[in-house]
Amino acid sequence: MKMATKSQLLTTSEFASQAGIASAKVSKLIRNGKIKAEKKSGKWMISSSEVKVAQDLSKKAKTAPKKKTSKPAPEKAAVAKKPAPSEKTKPAKGTASAAKAYSQAEFVNMTYLTENGVKDWLKQGRLSGRQNETGEWMIDAANLDAPYMKRLVR
């Protein structure tokens, strides 16, 4: 192995292999100003004298106690905790239009929603409705009075 001189410049990958750290870590150290580097011809060039600094920083990071950070819940839990629409966004049930219902095709023609959009919103609970004996969805007319639907009515 050749002894590095102070004036020898290394690319990030060369520097990483000499310092024994990942190339991504070298880039992060440069971005954070922990090691000095200069850009030449589109590549970061780092003095070989910075190897010791990078190794010391890497050792400190390994021995430093980890900060506790709140991690997002696993994907399964996020799906299970899908929030239900609040009472403010649900259509009023006591209104005169609550008794009336429209077929999915009629509701699509009255709003800017597509058939798939209506199906999705029914699944999500953003629209209320029921299926008739033939399996066709009947969407409650009260949905048209909901604040989030007012902008979607034609």
C-alpha positions, -999 to +999 in steps of 0.1 A: +000+000+000+013+034-010+018+060+017-005+090+010+010+125+010-008+155+022-012+169-013-027+138-029-063+142-040-088+114-039-123+109-054-151+100-030-149+063-037-111+062-033-114+082-001-141+059+012-120+028+006-089+043+023-110+056+053-130+023+055-164+040+053-192+040+027-191+064-003-225+078+008-210+086+042-182+105+026-207+126+006-226+133+037-195+144+056-187+168+027-222+182+026-222+187+064-188+205+062-171+179+084-143+172+058-129+196+033-133+189-004-134+208-036-151+200-069-130+195-099-144+184-133-177+176-116-162+153-090-154+159-053-117+157-047-106+152-011-071+156+003-058+123+017-050+142+049-087+142+057-088+104+060-079+105+097-106+131+103-133+109+086-122+078+105-124+097+138-159+111+129-170+076+120-158+061+153-175+089+172-208+082+154-206+045+163-199+051+200-223+080+205-256+070+221-284+069+196-311+095+199-346+081+203-367+091+174-403+083+169-406+059+140-437+057+119-459+027+127-454-004+105-474-005+073-499-030+087-508-007+116-511+024+094-538+006+073-556-006+104-558+029+119-575+045+089-594+074+103-632+074+099-647+106+084-655+131+111-691+140+120-686+174+103-679+158+069-707+132+071-739+142+053-768+153+075-792+124+081-822+144+092-825+164+060-852+159+035-827+146+009-815+118+032-844+095+022-836+099-015-809+079-032-794+079-067-779+050-087-742+051-092-746+062-128-770+090-118-746+102-090-717+102-115-737+123-139-745+148-111-709+151-099-674+153-113-666+119-098-660+089-120-676+055-113-643+042-098-641+074-077-676+068-063-667+031-055-635+042-038-652+069-018-679+044-007-652+020+005-634+048+023-666+059+040-666+094+024-699+086+007-729+069+023-750+044+004-763+009+003-766-019-022-801-029-035-813-064-041-795-066-075-762-055-060-763-020-075-751+008-053-776+035-043-759+066-031-777+088-005-787+122-018-776+137+015-740+132+003-746+162-021-749+185+010-716+175+025-690+203+025-664+182+006-690+174-021-702+209-028-673+217-051-679+184-070-715+189-078-722+198-115 
